[in-house]
Structures are given as structure tokens and as C-alpha cells.
């Protein structure tokens, strides 16, 4: 088993699987209810467990999946949040709360506000219903589509990365969210096409992923620094990313029935090395390329065509589903 956070050390750990498999390895989500896993967050209280949820309006449910077995070990039903519209992201803050981002907007401006839901991470893994706090969110520069929500592990501040074919923006929320008014998120940086993101547990790096690539950014004083390529596995629909609780690896997830979550170990030079024999693709965080010429040159013509086809297919599928 990998290292455990201080919080996890004082709580009852999840028992190891009967076959002795290690936690935080690549795994397959086996729950037939989870067909559109769109966000992923490593539990801080339960080693080897990952929180996820379905995309769209599946309902106010969040699932805890054990990476040792791929089985769901708890289903949390959120109470007091109304009807979710397009749930896209999940993150855990330093306050021990789980933050769920109902922030999707595939028409890129159809909603004048979106929501964040927050609830304490359960100390025991069992099916339960919790009353969540709902926060109303607006962007200072108008509505937009987004799929990435990240909570700074040091400050607890919430960030959202918008998604656009021409690149998106990184938005900073207020120092403290309010449940009684509107939380205005302000654009602080330009970022590529983003489907999810995650802070490293030490708060020193932010990773943003897209359909076929990922980039890591130095993070200091709430601002992006130098960036570098991060290797990411090629998946059917690249939707989610999170660090393992000990920060030694990234876990990349995808949508679909029995979707896979793949571990990519990180080396000491802030560039990752694929684990478990997965195929990886480097390059910019934007679908179609926004990185250096050298990185763009490393992508074959076939890969470029495949990227475009996948983006068009899933964009059409989502518009049909939400239209």
C-alpha cells in the first residue's frame, strides 16, 4: 500500500482485498450504475478509495470505488441540492470536505449560473444520505462551459478551468465560498482545452488534462508558473484526473461502462512515466495542439485525425443528450 495522509492515519482504513492486490493501481470501475464517470478524487480518509460521479443529470449521487477491486464501497446521496444539471468534476479540500462541480454547459452560455456542492467526506464507507451545502457560481466575464474544478490543498480556495476549442481560462473563486449569495469566479490565466484538473497533495503543482494530453504547471501564491508535458494514457473519452493521496502518481479516468482508471507514476523531474504498460501521448493540453513545435511534431497525422474525430463525436453525442 502506498503512503497514507495524516488524516487517513487516524481513521479506520479500508481492509485490503482478499486477493492481496495493492491499492492505487490501475483498475476498472465495475458498478453498472457508473456509465459516465466524469470526475475523480483520491480519498483523504480511506486509502486506495476514489470518489467519482456520473456526468449529466444522473441524480445527486457520489460513489466511492475501491481501487483494489474496482467495486463501489459506498454510495452517497446528496440532499438539499435540487436537481443537478451537468455534474463534471470532484475534488477534496484541506477541510476534509468533498466538492462536486455541477459546472458543465455544453451550449457554452445557456446557464447564467452553475453550482458547487460540498459535503464532509464520510468517516465510514457505507451507503448514506448527507445534506450538502450548495453554492451558486457565476463568472465575471459571462457564462461558459467547464469540466474541471480543483481545490487548493493548502488554502482551500476553489478554481475552475473552462473548456473551449480555442482554449479556456483558469478561474479563481473567492477566498471563502458563501452559501447565501453569488460566488463570482474571476479569470486569472489562459489554459488549453481542459476536461479535468488536479492539484498535487503538496500544493506545488496543478495538472490539467484534455482528451489526449496533459500538462503540469508550477503553482505558487495562487498563480500558474512554468509548465511541462505530462504523459497521459490514451483513453476512449479522457474525462478525469487526480493525484494519488501520497502524490507519487496520477490516476487518469474515462467515461463508459466498465471504464478504466489508469495509474501513471511520476518521476523526480516533474515528467511522468507510464505505468502498467499503458500507451501514452504527450503534447499540449489543448485538443489539436497548443504546446511547443517539438511536442506538436511528435503527434502523428493519424493521431491528429483521431483526436478530431473523438472530439466531434463526443460533442455531438452530448449535444443530442442535453439538447
C-alpha positions, -999 to 999 in steps of 0.1 A, spaced: 0 0 0 12 35 -8 17 62 18 -13 75 37 -21 111 46 -22 122 82 -60 123 82 -62 87 69 -38 75 96 -63 83 123 -93 68 106 -102 32 101 -85 21 69 -103 1 42 -95 -36 45 -72 -50 18 -88 -70 -9 -89 -108 -4 -66 -114 -33 -40 -91 -18 -39 -66 -46 -23 -33 -38 -43 0 -37 -38 29 -61 -31 7 -91 -49 8 -124 -84 -6 -121 -118 -9 -138 -150 6 -124 -174 -24 -121 -205 -7 -109 -231 -9 -137 -246 24 -125 -214 43 -132 -215 47 -170 -202 83 -173 -175 87 -147 -166 123 -153 -146 132 -122 -121 115 -99 -107 124 -65 -85 103 -42 -100 99 -7 -80 115 21 -98 94 47 -98 60 31 -65 48 15 -70 34 -20 -105 47 -24 -116 71 -52 -147 93 -53 -165 96 -87 -199 105 -102 -218 103 -134 -219 131 -159 -251 150 -167 -283 148 -146 -279 112 -133 -290 125 -99 -273 137 -67 -251 106 -62 -214 103 -55 -197 69 -54 -167 56 -35 -148 30 -55 -120 8 -41 -91 7 -64 -81 -28 -52 -113 -44 -66 -130 -18 -88 -161 -23 -66 -183 5 -52 -180 5 -14 -203 34 -7 -229 55 -24 -236 90 -11 -269 106 -19 -268 144 -17 -298 161 -1 -307 197 -3 -291 205 -37 -320 205 -61 -317 187 -94 -281 186 -108 -278 196 -144 -243 187 -156 -220 173 -129 -185 173 -143 -158 174 -115 -150 165 -80 -122 175 -56 -114 172 -19 -103 202 1 -80 206 31 -111 210 53 -119 173 47 -149 183 25 -158 168 -9 -165 195 -35 -187 185 -65 -188 207 -96 -222 210 -113 -204 232 -138 -210 218 -173 -226 239 -200 -223 223 -234 -240 252 -252 -213 274 -237 -236 301 -223 -270 286 -217 -268 288 -179 -263 322 -163 -251 304 -132 -237 270 -121 -234 252 -88 -208 237 -64 -220 212 -38 -199 205 -6 -202 178 20 -179 162 46 -161 131 34 -177 103 53 -156 87 80 -172 53 74 -177 38 39 -214 28 37 -244 39 17 -257 72 33 -276 103 26 -260 137 35 -272 173 35 -248 191 12 -242 229 10 -250 244 -24 -230 273 -37 -241 295 -67 -213 304 -91 -211 330 -118 -181 340 -139 -170 376 -140 -168 375 -178 -200 357 -185 -213 321 -188 -191 293 -202 -186 256 -203 -163 239 -178 -154 204 -167 -125 210 -142 -128 220 -106 -98 220 -82 -95 228 -46 -61 242 -35 -49 217 -8 -32 244 12 -56 274 10 -89 257 3 -96 281 -25 -117 267 -54 -106 270 -90 -125 262 -122 -109 257 -157 -133 264 -186 -134 243 -218 -133 258 -253 -119 246 -286 -98 277 -288 -85 273 -252 -101 281 -219 -95 301 -188 -85 294 -152 -109 310 -128 -103 318 -92 -132 317 -67 -135 339 -36 -113 332 -6 -143 316 11 -174 304 -7 -208 318 5 -240 298 5 -262 329 9 -251 349 -21 -234 345 -55 -197 334 -58 -180 353 -86 -151 335 -102 -126 357 -120 -103 347 -149 -66 347 -138 -49 327 -166 -53 313 -201 -52 275 -203 -56 250 -231 -87 228 -237 -93 211 -203 -115 182 -193 -102 179 -158 -75 190 -134 -59 183 -100 -36 199 -75 -7 178 -62 -12 170 -24 17 194 -15 0 222 -35 31 229 -56 17 217 -90 -15 218 -110 -21 192 -137 -47 199 -164 -57 172 -189 -75 171 -222 -86 143 -245 -51 131 -255 -27 150 -234 -19 167 -201 3 195 -188 17 202 -154 21 238 -141 41 250 -112 17 266 -86 28 293 -63 8 320 -45 -23 311 -64 -8 316 -99 4 294 -127 42 291 -132 64 272 -157 47 243 -174 58 210 -188 44 180 -206 28 152 -185 23 118 -201 -13 106 -202 -28 73 -213 -49 73 -245 -85 65 -234 -118 63 -252 -130 96 -236 -104 112 -214 -125 128 -186 -108 128 -153 -75 130 -134 -64 130 -98 -32 125 -78 -29 95 -55 -31 106 -19 6 104 -14 14 123 -46 35 96 -62 13 91 -93 -16 104 -113 -48 84 -119 -65 91 -152 -101 81 -157 -125 78 -186 -163 75 -193 -182 45 -204 -195 12 -190 -167 -6 -170 -144 23 -177 -108 21 -168 -87 42 -144 -50 41 -153 -21 50 -130 9 69 -143 38 71 -120 56 104 -116 94 107 -117 116 132 -99 119 155 -129 82 166 -130 76 145 -161 57 113 -157 64 78 -168 36 55 -179 28 26 -156 12 -8 -162 21 -8 -199 -4 18 -209 0 37 -242 7 74 -236 6 106 -256 24 138 -248 17 172 -263 -2 203 -254 -33 204 -231 -54 217 -260 -70 193 -283 -53 199 -316 -22 213 -300 -11 245 -283 23 234 -270 58 237 -284 65 229 -320 85 199 -309 56 185 -290 32 190 -319 57 174 -342 56 143 -321 19 136 -328 13 116 -360 -12 126 -386 -33 96 -376 -34 107 -340 -44 142 -350 -73 128 -371 -83 106 -343 -83 135 -318 -106 155 -341 -129 126 -347 -133 118 -310 -139 155 -301 -166 158 -328 -182 125 -319 -185 132 -282 -195 168 -287 -223 156 -310 -233 129 -285 -235 153 -256 -255 179 -275 -280 152 -285 -283 141 -249 -287 176 -234 -305 192 -263 
